[in-house]
Amino acid sequence: MESPLTIIAVALVAFFIPAGQATEPRRVEQAEKSSQAAAGESIPGIAEEWRRLYNSGDAAKVAALYAEDGYYLSAHILAHGRMAIEDYWRRGIVAGGHIDFIKPLAVLHSGDLGYAVGTYQATNAGVTVDGRVLLVFKRTGGKWLIAAHETVVRDQP
């Protein structure tokens, strides 16, 4: 069985969704942040909402951020499909997982595809871990959904 810390580590992603469209891939800089603010969204706001959903115990709403045929993968699991992903997050929530913070490093997109990379910290049973996350997004019906999500727990000192 996978460690609860590994389970919560992977939960750290759905918040990097860019709000605007770009014609070329680009790093989210000040202009992009302004565009998102004008649209009523910001990457930190989405990150906080995702973290809030997980920390409040709502695995179904977290899973709704993924495409129906989305993937979650780590060194310990390959979950395919929204239901399998929801089951995975539910196990982390039941185990008492908590997301301390998520820090986006870069969000790039072009057309209906995009990706995000970042770092995170999570705590479970008094043990804190950190790691890295990679998300691939696809826009479906005008909404960004996670198509693939990979989390790597960093070797802890």
Secondary structure per residue as TSV (DSSP state, phi and psi in degrees):
chain	resnum	aa	ss	phi	psi
A	1	M	-	360.0	142.0
A	2	E	-	-74.6	144.6
A	3	S	-	-61.6	140.0
A	4	P	H	-58.3	-31.2
A	5	L	H	-66.5	-37.4
A	6	T	H	-66.1	-39.6
A	7	I	H	-61.8	-46.8
A	8	I	H	-71.9	-27.5
A	9	A	H	-59.1	-38.3
A	10	V	H	-77.0	-15.1
A	11	A	T	-75.7	1.5
A	12	L	-	-94.5	44.1
A	13	V	-	-130.9	-35.9
A	14	A	T	-67.8	8.9
A	15	F	T	-101.0	-1.3
A	16	F	-	-93.1	19.5
A	17	I	-	-73.1	120.1
A	18	P	-	-73.3	144.8
A	19	A	-	-88.8	-34.2
A	20	G	S	-97.4	172.1
A	21	Q	-	-104.8	152.4
A	22	A	-	-130.5	152.0
A	23	T	S	-87.1	-21.8
A	24	E	S	-131.7	151.4
A	25	P	-	-60.8	143.0
A	26	R	-	-159.3	157.6
A	27	R	-	-75.1	145.6
A	28	V	-	-75.4	107.0
A	29	E	-	-110.0	-168.6
A	30	Q	H	-57.1	-42.7
A	31	A	H	-60.6	-42.2
A	32	E	H	-65.2	-41.4
A	33	K	H	-62.7	-39.5
A	34	S	H	-64.5	-42.5
A	35	S	H	-61.7	-41.3
A	36	Q	H	-67.3	-40.2
A	37	A	H	-62.8	-39.8
A	38	A	H	-64.3	-32.0
A	39	A	T	-82.9	-0.4
A	40	G	T	85.1	11.8
A	41	E	-	-130.5	153.6
A	42	S	-	-143.9	152.2
A	43	I	H	-58.4	-47.0
A	44	P	H	-59.6	-34.9
A	45	G	H	-65.5	-42.1
A	46	I	H	-67.0	-41.6
A	47	A	H	-59.4	-43.7
A	48	E	H	-65.4	-39.1
A	49	E	H	-63.4	-43.8
A	50	W	H	-62.3	-46.7
A	51	R	H	-60.7	-42.1
A	52	R	H	-62.1	-44.6
A	53	L	H	-60.4	-46.6
A	54	Y	H	-63.9	-50.8
A	55	N	H	-65.8	-23.1
A	56	S	T	-84.2	-6.7
A	57	G	T	90.6	20.3
A	58	D	-	-101.2	77.9
A	59	A	H	-60.4	-35.7
A	60	A	H	-64.0	-42.9
A	61	K	H	-70.9	-34.0
A	62	V	H	-63.2	-47.3
A	63	A	H	-63.7	-28.8
A	64	A	T	-65.1	-14.1
A	65	L	T	-79.0	-7.1
A	66	Y	E	-102.1	151.3
A	67	A	E	-64.4	151.5
A	68	E	E	-51.9	-37.2
A	69	D	E	-104.6	25.1
A	70	G	E	-68.5	164.8
A	71	Y	E	-123.3	143.7
A	72	Y	E	-125.1	131.8
A	73	L	E	-140.7	145.9
A	74	S	-	-146.3	-172.6
A	75	A	S	-65.0	-17.8
A	76	H	S	-112.4	-13.2
A	77	I	-	-152.8	152.6
A	78	L	E	-130.4	105.2
A	79	A	E	-103.8	127.8
A	80	H	E	-121.6	125.1
A	81	G	S	98.3	148.5
A	82	R	H	-57.9	-40.4
A	83	M	H	-65.0	-43.4
A	84	A	H	-64.4	-38.2
A	85	I	H	-66.8	-43.2
A	86	E	H	-59.9	-45.1
A	87	D	H	-58.6	-41.0
A	88	Y	H	-63.7	-48.2
A	89	W	H	-65.0	-35.9
A	90	R	H	-60.1	-41.6
A	91	R	H	-60.9	-40.9
A	92	G	H	-65.6	-40.2
A	93	I	H	-65.2	-46.9
A	94	V	H	-61.0	-33.7
A	95	A	T	-75.5	-2.9
A	96	G	T	89.2	20.8
A	97	G	-	-62.1	147.2
A	98	H	E	-141.4	131.9
A	99	I	E	-93.8	115.6
A	100	D	E	-77.6	-49.8
A	101	F	E	-161.3	161.9
A	102	I	E	-132.7	133.8
A	103	K	E	-123.8	105.6
A	104	P	E	-69.7	136.0
A	105	L	E	-102.1	-38.7
A	106	A	E	-156.6	141.5
A	107	V	E	-132.9	122.2
A	108	L	E	-130.2	147.3
A	109	H	E	-155.4	156.7
A	110	S	E	-150.5	123.4
A	111	G	T	61.5	-126.8
A	112	D	T	-98.8	11.7
A	113	L	E	-125.5	149.7
A	114	G	E	-161.5	172.2
A	115	Y	E	-148.5	161.0
A	116	A	E	-139.8	144.3
A	117	V	E	-127.2	149.3
A	118	G	E	-169.5	-175.9
A	119	T	E	-126.0	164.9
A	120	Y	E	-152.1	169.0
A	121	Q	E	-138.6	139.4
A	122	A	E	-138.5	152.2
A	123	T	E	-131.5	137.4
A	124	N	E	-146.8	129.5
A	125	A	T	52.7	38.2
A	126	G	T	78.5	1.4
A	127	V	E	-105.0	127.0
A	128	T	E	-106.5	135.3
A	129	V	E	-130.9	162.1
A	130	D	E	-139.2	167.4
A	131	G	E	-174.7	-160.7
A	132	R	E	-126.0	156.3
A	133	V	E	-140.2	143.2
A	134	L	E	-129.6	128.9
A	135	L	E	-124.7	139.7
A	136	V	E	-115.3	129.0
A	137	F	E	-113.1	151.2
A	138	K	E	-134.0	142.6
A	139	R	E	-89.4	122.9
A	140	T	E	-127.8	122.7
A	141	G	T	58.5	33.9
A	142	G	T	80.0	4.1
A	143	K	E	-120.9	135.6
A	144	W	E	-76.5	127.9
A	145	L	E	-126.9	152.3
A	146	I	E	-78.8	120.1
A	147	A	E	-91.3	-35.5
A	148	A	E	-150.6	143.0
A	149	H	E	-143.6	123.8
A	150	E	E	-126.7	136.5
A	151	T	E	-125.6	139.1
A	152	V	E	-123.9	119.6
A	153	V	E	-81.5	123.5
A	154	R	-	-69.2	143.2
A	155	D	-	-57.1	125.0
A	156	Q	-	-88.5	140.2
A	157	P	-	-65.6	360.0
